[in-house]
Amino acid sequence: MEFPSCCFTAPAAWSELWRHTTGVLAAAGFRVIALDLPPFGFSDRPGSYTRKDQAARINDVLANLKAKPAIIVGHSFGAGAATELVMRYPDRARGLILVDAALGLTVAPSEAPWIIQPKWIREILVSLTITNPVATKTLLESLIEKKERALPEFVAILQRPTTQRDTTPDIADWLYYFLGADRNAVSADRTAYARVKLPVAILWGDKDNTTPVEQALDLRTLLPPETTLTLLPGLGHIPQIEDPALFNDALLKALGKL
């Protein structure tokens, strides 16, 4: 018997932040595949971080693993790659779950702001924030509602990959696409969501200040009518670490409906 596959696409070393979830899913009979999208985590960094490129990488991983059509779970900016995957490679997936998705659909697609177009400026911004170990806990706290859940173990998970060589310039390259210069992504087109043929579920922390709940409500209107939206009370942008039990219960229920 082959277990149904559940593939997570996540930023940073955040695939490790799913450990309290992946074990629960494995126990429930899922084959769990958790990816760190480059240039984050310990993944190779081949350059070019458009959603199209990221979707192709996920497709390649699933193909090499000989995975049957999987339920794709995309969190934060990983949701862009997850959505791009199901739009470009619909046969690769049998369902899509979006968690606090950073899709940028409430603003018109555009080039990255002029102030960050020079790479040296982006490198300064990254060195002061994402790759600065002094700032890791503060950055994590800014993303979650339950500040006490910025535990040392989670801070360490986020810090470890940033010690790799060239992390700051690599993330600076990614930042250019993330902040707007990815207009060719299918998933940047608001009208494309109505054409998604797979079942979709949305999970969202109702206290998310990074991707506010208004974005979840907007996303729900773009997708087919049968799409479900579950708001997670009292949780922010990283619900899987803020309240693992509540999040896992909501995720399992969503999986059961796809």
VEXNU-513598 format. One record per atom (N, C-alpha, C): residue in three letters; y, z, x. Coordinates in steps of 0.2 Angstrom, whole numbers, padded with zeros to 4 digits, always signed. Each point is the difference from the previous one (the first is absolute). Last residue first. Layout:
VEXNU-513598
ALAYZX ...
***
This chain:
VEXNU-513598
LEU+0084+0005-0049 LEU+0001-0007+0002 LEU-0007-0003+0000 LYS+0004+0023-0006 LYS+0002-0005-0006 LYS+0001-0007+0003 GLY-0006+0019+0014 GLY-0005+0000-0005 GLY+0002-0005-0006 LEU+0015+0005+0018 LEU-0006-0004+0002 LEU-0005-0001-0005 ALA+0018+0015-0005 ALA+0002-0007+0001 ALA-0006-0005+0002 LYS-0004+0023+0000 LYS+0000-0002-0007 LYS+0003-0008+0000 LEU-0001+0011+0021 LEU-0007-0001-0003 LEU+0000-0003-0007 LEU+0021+0007+0010 LEU-0003-0006+0003 LEU-0007-0002-0003 ALA+0011+0020-0007 ALA+0003-0006-0003 ALA-0003-0006+0003 ASP-0008+0020+0010 ASP-0002-0001-0007 ASP+0003-0006-0004 ASN+0007+0005+0022 ASN-0007-0002+0000 ASN-0003-0001-0007 PHE+0022+0010+0003 PHE+0000-0007+0001 PHE-0007-0003+0000 LEU+0002+0023-0003 LEU+0003-0003-0005 LEU+0000-0008+0001 ALA-0008+0014+0017 ALA-0004+0000-0006 ALA+0003-0003-0006 PRO+0012+0001+0021 PRO-0006-0004+0000 PRO-0004+0000-0006 ASP+0026+0004+0006 ASP-0005+0004-0005 ASP-0006-0005+0000 GLU+0016-0005+0016 GLU+0004+0006-0003 GLU-0005+0004-0005 ILE-0007-0020+0013 ILE+0000+0006+0004 ILE+0004+0006-0004 GLN-0003-0021-0010 GLN-0006+0001+0002 GLN-0001+0006+0005 PRO+0021-0010-0010 PRO-0004+0005-0004 PRO-0006+0002+0002 ILE+0023-0010+0009 ILE-0007+0000+0003 ILE-0004+0005-0004 HIS+0022-0004-0006 HIS-0002-0007+0002 HIS-0007+0000+0004 GLY+0006+0021-0017 GLY+0005-0005+0003 GLY-0004-0007+0002 LEU-0004+0021-0020 LEU-0002-0003+0007 LEU+0005-0006+0002 GLY-0002+0013-0022 GLY+0002+0005+0006 GLY-0001-0003+0006 PRO-0014-0011-0019 PRO+0006+0005-0001 PRO+0001+0004+0006 LEU-0009-0026-0004 LEU-0003+0007+0003 LEU+0006+0005+0000 LEU-0006-0024-0015 LEU+0005+0004+0004 LEU-0003+0007+0002 THR-0010-0026-0007 THR-0001+0008-0001 THR+0005+0003+0005 LEU-0006-0025-0013 LEU+0005+0004+0004 LEU-0001+0007-0001 THR-0013-0026-0005 THR+0001+0007-0001 THR+0004+0003+0005 THR-0005-0026-0011 THR+0001+0004+0006 THR+0002+0007-0002 GLU-0003-0019-0015 GLU-0006+0005+0000 GLU+0001+0004+0007 PRO+0015-0019-0006 PRO+0001+0006-0004 PRO-0005+0006+0001 PRO+0007-0016+0021 PRO-0003-0001-0007 PRO+0000+0006-0004 LEU+0020+0000+0018 LEU-0008-0001+0000 LEU-0002-0001-0007 LEU+0023+0006+0005 LEU-0002-0007+0003 LEU-0007-0002-0001 THR+0009+0021-0007 THR+0002-0005-0005 THR-0001-0007+0003 ARG-0005+0020+0013 ARG-0004-0001-0005 ARG+0001-0005-0005 LEU+0014+0005+0018 LEU-0006-0004+0002 LEU-0004-0001-0006 ASP+0019+0013-0003 ASP+0001-0007+0001 ASP-0006-0004+0001 LEU-0002+0023+0000 LEU+0001-0002-0007 LEU+0002-0007+0000 ALA-0002+0010+0021 ALA-0006+0000-0003 ALA+0000-0003-0007 GLN+0020+0004+0012 GLN-0004-0005+0002 GLN-0007-0001-0003 GLU+0013+0019-0005 GLU+0003-0006-0003 GLU-0003-0007+0002 VAL-0005+0022+0011 VAL-0004-0002-0006 VAL+0003-0006-0004 PRO+0006+0002+0026 PRO+0001+0004-0006 PRO-0004-0003-0006 THR-0002+0000+0027 THR-0001-0005-0005 THR+0000+0003-0007 THR+0006+0014+0016 THR+0000-0005+0004 THR-0001-0007-0004 ASN+0000+0022-0009 ASN+0007-0002+0001 ASN+0000-0006+0005 ASP-0018+0013-0018 ASP+0000-0004+0005 ASP+0008-0002+0001 LYS-0013+0013-0017 LYS+0006+0003+0004 LYS+0001-0004+0006 ASP-0018-0004-0015 ASP+0006-0001-0004 ASP+0006+0004+0003 GLY-0022-0014+0010 GLY+0003+0007+0000 GLY+0006+0000-0004 TRP-0020-0018-0003 TRP+0007+0001+0003 TRP+0002+0007-0001 LEU-0020-0022-0004 LEU+0001+0007+0001 LEU+0006+0002+0003 ILE-0013-0022-0013 ILE+0006+0002+0003 ILE+0000+0008+0000 ALA-0018-0023-0004 ALA+0002+0007-0002 ALA+0006+0002+0005 VAL-0014-0025-0009 VAL+0004+0004+0005 VAL+0002+0007-0003 PRO-0018-0024-0002 PRO+0002+0007-0003 PRO+0004+0004+0005 LEU+0000-0027+0002 LEU-0005+0006+0002 LEU+0003+0006-0004 LYS+0011-0022+0001 LYS-0006+0000-0005 LYS-0004+0006+0001 VAL+0027-0008+0004 VAL-0006+0004+0003 VAL-0005+0000-0005 ARG+0022-0009-0003 ARG-0005-0005+0000 ARG-0006+0004+0004 ALA+0021+0010-0004 ALA-0003-0001-0007 ALA-0006-0005+0001 TYR+0013+0005+0019 TYR-0004+0006-0002 TYR-0003-0001-0007 ALA+0016-0015+0012 ALA-0007-0001+0002 ALA-0005+0006-0003 THR+0025-0002-0002 THR-0004-0003-0005 THR-0007-0001+0001 ARG+0016+0010+0016 ARG-0002+0005-0006 ARG-0004-0004-0006 ASP+0000-0003+0027 ASP+0003-0004-0006 ASP-0002+0004-0006 ALA-0007+0006+0022 ALA+0008+0001+0000 ALA+0002-0003-0006 SER-0023-0003+0007 SER+0002+0006-0003 SER+0007+0003-0001 VAL-0007-0020+0012 VAL-0001-0001-0007 VAL+0001+0006-0004 ALA+0012-0005+0023 ALA-0006+0003-0002 ALA+0000-0001-0008 ASN+0018-0008+0015 ASN-0006-0004-0001 ASN-0006+0003-0003 ARG+0020+0011+0008 ARG+0001-0003-0006 ARG-0005-0005-0002 ASP+0006+0019+0017 ASP-0007-0003-0002 ASP+0000-0003-0006 ALA+0017+0014+0014 ALA-0001-0006+0002 ALA-0007-0003-0002 GLY+0010+0023-0005 GLY+0002-0005-0004 GLY-0002-0007+0002 LEU-0006+0023+0009 LEU+0007+0001-0003 LEU+0003-0007-0003 PHE-0022+0001+0011 PHE+0000+0005-0005 PHE+0007+0000-0004 TYR-0003-0014+0020 TYR-0003-0003-0007 TYR+0000+0005-0005 TYR+0008+0007+0020 TYR+0004-0005-0002 TYR-0003-0003-0006 LEU-0011+0017+0011 LEU+0006+0003-0004 LEU+0004-0006-0003 TRP-0018-0003+0016 TRP-0003+0001-0007 TRP+0006+0001-0004 ASP+0004-0001+0023 ASP-0001-0006-0003 ASP-0002+0000-0007 ALA+0003+0020+0011 ALA+0006-0003-0001 ALA-0001-0007-0003 ILE-0018+0012+0007 ILE+0002+0002-0007 ILE+0007-0003-0001 ASP-0008-0004+0021 ASP-0005-0003-0005 ASP+0002+0002-0007 PRO+0012+0010+0019 PRO+0001-0007-0001 PRO-0004-0004-0005 THR-0006+0023+0005 THR+0007-0001-0003 THR+0002-0007-0001 THR-0021+0005+0010 THR+0000+0002-0007 THR+0007-0001-0003 ASP-0009-0003+0024 ASP+0003-0005-0004 ASP+0001+0001-0008 ARG-0019+0014+0012 ARG+0005-0004+0004 ARG+0003-0005-0005 GLN-0010+0023-0010 GLN-0002-0006+0004 GLN+0006-0004+0002 THR+0001+0020-0012 THR+0000+0001+0007 THR-0002-0006+0003 THR+0001+0003-0024 THR+0006-0002+0003 THR+0001+0001+0008 PRO-0020+0007-0015 PRO+0001-0008+0002 PRO+0006-0002+0003 ARG-0003+0024-0006 ARG-0005-0002+0005 ARG+0001-0008+0001 GLN+0012+0013-0017 GLN+0003+0000+0006 GLN-0004-0004+0005 LEU-0006+0005-0023 LEU+0005-0005+0000 LEU+0003-0001+0008 ILE-0016+0016-0005 ILE-0003-0006-0002 ILE+0005-0006+0001 ALA+0007+0023+0002 ALA-0004-0003+0006 ALA-0003-0007-0001 VAL+0011+0011-0018 VAL+0005-0002+0005 VAL-0004-0002+0006 PHE-0013+0009-0016 PHE+0002-0007-0002 PHE+0006-0002+0004 GLU-0010+0021+0004 GLU-0005-0005+0001 GLU+0002-0007-0002 PRO+0014+0019-0003 PRO+0000-0002+0007 PRO-0006-0005+0001 LEU+0012+0001-0024 LEU-0004+0005+0004 LEU+0000-0003+0007 ALA+0013-0003-0022 ALA+0001-0003+0006 ALA-0003+0004+0006 ARG+0002+0006-0023 ARG-0006-0004+0001 ARG+0001-0004+0006 GLU+0016+0014-0010 GLU-0004+0004+0003 GLU-0007-0003+0002 LYS+0018-0010-0013 LYS+0002+0000+0007 LYS-0006+0004+0004 LYS+0000-0014-0023 LYS-0002+0007+0002 LYS+0000+0000+0008 GLU+0007-0020-0009 GLU+0003+0005-0004 GLU-0002+0007+0002 ILE+0001-0022+0016 ILE-0004+0004-0004 ILE+0004+0005-0004 LEU+0009-0015+0018 LEU-0004-0004-0005 LEU-0004+0003-0005 SER+0013+0011+0017 SER+0005-0004-0004 SER-0004-0005-0005 GLU-0011+0014+0016 GLU+0002+0004-0005 GLU+0005-0004-0005 LEU-0009-0011+0020 LEU-0005+0001-0005 LEU+0003+0004-0006 LEU+0014-0003+0018 LEU-0001-0006-0003 LEU-0005+0001-0006 THR+0004+0018+0014 THR+0005-0001-0004 THR+0000-0006-0004 LYS-0016+0004+0016 LYS-0001+0005-0005 LYS+0006-0001-0005 THR+0000-0013+0020 THR-0005-0002-0005 THR-0001+0005-0006 ALA+0016-0001+0020 ALA+0002-0002-0007 ALA-0005+0000-0005 VAL-0003+0004+0024 VAL+0004+0005-0003 VAL+0002-0001-0007 PRO-0012-0016+0013 PRO-0004+0005-0002 PRO+0004+0006-0003 ASN+0006-0027+0000 ASN+0002+0006+0003 ASN-0004+0006-0003 THR-0002-0023-0007 THR-0004+0002+0006 THR+0003+0006+0004 ILE+0009-0007-0022 ILE-0007-0001+0000 ILE-0004+0002+0006 THR+0025+0003+0001 THR-0003+0002-0006 THR-0008+0000+0000 LEU+0016-0007+0017 LEU+0003+0006-0002 LEU-0003+0003-0006 SER-0006-0021+0010 SER-0001+0005+0005 SER+0002+0007-0002 VAL+0003-0019-0014 VAL-0007+0002+0000 VAL-0001+0005+0005 LEU+0022-0009-0001 LEU-0002+0003-0006 LEU-0007+0003+0000 ILE+0007-0013+0019 ILE+0003+0006+0000 ILE-0002+0004-0007 GLU-0007-0022+0002 GLU-0004+0005+0004 GLU+0003+0006+0001 ARG+0011-0017-0013 ARG-0006+0003-0003 ARG-0004+0005+0004 ILE+0018-0011+0010 ILE+0003+0005-0005 ILE-0006+0003-0004 TRP-0004-0017+0015 TRP+0001+0006+0004 TRP+0003+0005-0005 LYS-0005-0022-0007 LYS-0006+0004+0001 LYS+0002+0007+0003 PRO+0016-0014-0017 PRO-0001+0000+0008 PRO-0006+0005+0001 GLN+0006-0002-0023 GLN-0003-0006+0003 GLN-0001+0000+0007 ILE+0010+0017-0015 ILE-0006+0001+0003 ILE-0003-0006+0003 ILE+0021+0000-0012 ILE+0001+0005+0005 ILE-0007+0001+0004 TRP+0002-0015-0019 TRP+0003-0003+0007 TRP+0000+0006+0005 PRO-0018+0000-0020 PRO+0007+0001+0001 PRO+0002-0001+0007 ALA-0020-0014-0010 ALA+0001+0007+0002 ALA+0007+0001+0001 GLU-0006-0019-0016 GLU-0001+0001+0007 GLU+0001+0008+0001 SER-0007-0006-0024 SER+0005-0002+0004 SER-0002+0001+0007 PRO-0007+0003-0029 PRO-0002-0001+0007 PRO+0005-0003+0004 ALA+0006+0016-0020 ALA-0001-0007+0001 ALA-0003-0001+0007 VAL-0005+0023-0013 VAL+0006-0003+0003 VAL-0002-0008+0001 THR-0015+0015-0010 THR+0006+0002-0004 THR+0006-0003+0004 LEU-0023+0000+0008 LEU+0001-0005-0005 LEU+0007+0001-0004 GLY-0013+0010+0021 GLY+0006-0003+0000 GLY+0002-0004-0006 LEU-0020+0014+0007 LEU+0000-0007-0001 LEU+0006-0004+0000 ALA-0014+0024+0004 ALA+0006-0002+0002 ALA+0000-0008+0000 ALA-0014+0020-0014 ALA+0000-0007+0003 ALA+0007-0001+0002 ASP-0016+0019-0009 ASP+0007+0001+0003 ASP+0002-0007+0004 VAL-0023-0004-0006 VAL+0002+0007+0000 VAL+0007+0001+0003 LEU-0018-0019-0013 LEU+0006+0001+0004 LEU+0002+0007+0000 ILE-0023-0016-0004 ILE+0003+0007-0001 ILE+0006+0000+0004 LEU-0019-0020-0009 LEU+0006+0002+0004 LEU+0003+0007-0002 GLY-0024-0018-0002 GLY+0004+0005-0003 GLY+0006+0002+0005 ARG-0018-0015+0006 ARG-0002+0000-0008 ARG+0005+0005-0003 ALA+0000-0017+0024 ALA+0001+0006-0004 ALA-0002+0000-0007 ARG+0000-0019+0015 ARG-0002+0006+0005 ARG+0000+0007-0004 ASP+0006-0022-0009 ASP-0007+0001+0000 ASP-0002+0006+0004 PRO+0023-0008-0001 PRO-0002+0004-0006 PRO-0008+0001+0000 TYR+0019-0006+0017 TYR-0007+0000+0001 TYR-0003+0004-0006 ARG+0024-0002+0001 ARG-0002-0006+0004 ARG-0008-0001+0001 MET+0010+0018-0013 MET+0003-0006-0002 MET-0002-0006+0004 VAL-0008+0022+0005 VAL-0003-0002-0006 VAL+0004-0007-0003 LEU+0008+0009+0021 LEU-0007-0002+0000 LEU-0003-0002-0006 GLU+0022+0009+0000 GLU+0000-0007+0003 GLU-0007-0003+0001 THR+0003+0022-0007 THR+0002-0004-0005 THR+0000-0007+0002 ALA-0004+0016+0016 ALA-0005+0000-0004 ALA+0001-0004-0006 ALA+0017+0003+0016 ALA-0006-0004+0003 ALA-0006+0000-0005 GLY+0019+0013-0006 GLY+0002-0007+0001 GLY-0006-0004+0002 ALA-0003+0023-0001 ALA+0000-0003-0007 ALA+0002-0008+0001 GLY+0002+0016+0018 GLY-0006-0003+0000 GLY-0001-0004-0007 PHE+0019+0014+0004 PHE+0001-0007+0002 PHE-0007-0004+0001 SER-0003+0020-0015 SER+0006-0001+0004 SER+0001-0007+0002 HIS-0024+0002-0006 HIS+0005+0006-0001 HIS+0006-0002+0004 GLY-0024-0012-0012 GLY+0006+0000+0004 GLY+0005+0005-0001 VAL-0027-0009-0005 VAL+0005+0006-0001 VAL+0005-0001+0005 ILE-0021-0016-0011 ILE+0005+0001+0005 ILE+0005+0006-0002 ILE-0027-0008-0006 ILE+0006+0003-0003 ILE+0005+0002+0006 ALA-0018-0020+0003 ALA+0001+0007+0000 ALA+0006+0002-0004 PRO-0021-0020+0005 PRO+0007+0001-0003 PRO+0001+0008-0001 LYS-0018-0003+0018 LYS+0001-0004-0007 LYS+0007+0002-0002 ALA-0006+0000+0026 ALA+0001+0004-0006 ALA+0000-0005-0006 LYS-0003-0003+0025 LYS-0005-0002-0005 LYS+0001+0004-0006 LEU+0012+0002+0021 LEU-0004+0005-0002 LEU-0005-0002-0006 ASN+0016-0015+0009 ASN-0004+0002+0006 ASN-0005+0005-0002 ALA+0016-0007-0016 ALA-0005-0005+0001 ALA-0005+0002+0006 LEU+0018+0014-0005 LEU-0005+0001-0006 LEU-0005-0006+0001 VAL+0018+0000+0015 VAL-0004+0006+0001 VAL-0006+0001-0005 ASP+0016-0018-0001 ASP-0005-0001+0005 ASP-0004+0006+0001 ASN+0017+0001-0016 ASN-0005-0004-0002 ASN-0005-0001+0006 ILE+0019+0012+0004 ILE-0005+0004-0004 ILE-0006-0005-0002 ARG+0017-0010+0012 ARG-0004+0005+0004 ARG-0005+0004-0004 ALA+0015-0015-0010 ALA-0005-0004+0003 ALA-0004+0005+0004 ALA+0019+0009-0010 ALA-0006-0001-0005 ALA-0005-0004+0003 GLN+0019+0004+0013 GLN-0004+0006-0001 GLN-0006-0001-0005 ASP+0015-0018+0004 ASP-0004+0002+0006 ASP-0004+0006-0001 LYS+0015-0005-0017 LYS-0005-0006+0001 LYS-0005+0002+0005 ARG+0019+0013-0002 ARG-0005+0002-0005 ARG-0006-0005+0000 THR+0014+0003+0023 THR+0001-0002-0007 THR-0005+0002-0005 TYR+0004+0003+0025 TYR-0002+0005-0004 TYR+0002-0002-0008 SER-0002-0008+0028 SER+0001-0004-0007 SER-0003+0005-0005 GLY-0010+0006+0023 GLY+0006-0002-0002 GLY+0000-0004-0007 PRO-0018+0013+0011 PRO+0000-0007+0002 PRO+0007-0003-0001 ARG-0013+0024+0004 ARG+0007-0002-0003 ARG+0001-0008+0002 ASP-0022+0019-0005 ASP+0003-0005+0004 ASP+0006-0002-0003 SER-0007+0024-0008 SER-0002-0007+0000 SER+0003-0004+0005 PHE+0001+0024-0005 PHE-0003-0002+0006 PHE-0002-0007-0001 GLY+0021+0010-0014 GLY-0007+0003+0001 GLY-0002-0003+0007 PHE+0017-0016-0010 PHE+0000+0007+0000 PHE-0007+0002+0001 PRO+0012-0023-0003 PRO-0001+0003+0007 PRO-0001+0008+0000 PRO-0014-0012-0015 PRO+0004+0000+0006 PRO+0007-0001-0002 LEU-0018+0013-0015 LEU+0003-0006+0001 LEU+0004-0001+0006 ASP-0021+0015-0007 ASP+0006+0001+0002 ASP+0003-0007+0002 LEU-0021+0007-0018 LEU+0003-0004+0006 LEU+0007+0003+0002 ALA-0025+0006-0013 ALA+0007+0002+0000 ALA+0003-0003+0007 ILE-0022-0001-0019 ILE+0002-0003+0006 ILE+0008+0002+0000 VAL-0025+0008-0014 VAL+0008+0001+0002 VAL+0002-0003+0006 ARG-0020+0000-0020 ARG+0001-0002+0007 ARG+0007+0000+0001 PHE-0011+0015-0020 PHE+0004-0006+0002 PHE-0001-0001+0008 GLY-0008+0018-0016 GLY-0004-0006+0001 GLY+0003-0006+0002 ALA+0007+0024-0002 ALA-0001-0003-0006 ALA-0003-0006+0000 ALA+0004+0011+0020 ALA-0004+0005-0004 ALA-0001-0003-0007 ALA+0016-0010+0013 ALA-0007-0002+0003 ALA-0005+0004-0004 LEU+0022+0004-0005 LEU-0002-0006-0003 LEU-0007-0002+0003 VAL+0010+0020+0008 VAL-0001+0000-0007 VAL-0003-0006-0003 GLY+0008+0000+0022 GLY-0007+0004-0001 GLY-0002+0000-0007 THR+0021-0009+0005 THR-0006-0005+0002 THR-0006+0004-0001 THR+0020+0012-0003 THR-0001-0005-0005 THR-0007-0004+0001 HIS+0010+0015+0016 HIS-0002+0004-0006 HIS-0002-0004-0006 ARG+0009-0011+0020 ARG-0007+0003+0001 ARG-0002+0005-0006 TRP+0020-0014+0004 TRP-0004-0001-0005 TRP-0006+0003+0000 LEU+0016-0001+0018 LEU+0003+0004-0006 LEU-0004+0000-0006 GLU-0005-0015+0018 GLU-0002+0007+0001 GLU+0002+0005-0005 SER+0009-0022+0000 SER-0007+0000-0002 SER-0004+0007+0001 TRP+0023-0004+0008 TRP-0001+0003-0007 TRP-0007-0001-0003 ALA+0014-0005+0021 ALA-0007+0002+0001 ALA-0002+0003-0007 ALA+0018-0018-0003 ALA+0000+0005+0006 ALA-0008+0002+0001 PRO+0002-0012-0023 PRO+0005+0000+0006 PRO-0002+0006+0004 ALA-0018-0013-0017 ALA+0005+0006+0001 ALA+0004-0001+0006 THR-0021-0009-0018 THR+0005-0003+0004 THR+0006+0005+0001 PHE-0028+0000-0009 PHE+0007+0003+0000 PHE+0004-0003+0005 CYS-0023-0006-0016 CYS+0003-0001+0007 CYS+0008+0003-0001 CYS-0027+0001-0011 CYS+0007+0002-0002 CYS+0004+0000+0007 SER-0025-0010-0012 SER+0004+0002+0006 SER+0007+0002-0003 PRO-0026+0003-0010 PRO+0006-0003-0001 PRO+0005+0001+0006 PHE-0026+0002+0004 PHE+0005+0004-0003 PHE+0006-0005-0001 GLU-0026-0007+0001 GLU+0006+0000+0004 GLU+0006+0004-0004 MET-0029+0001+0001 MET+0006+0000-0004 MET+0006+0000+0004 
***
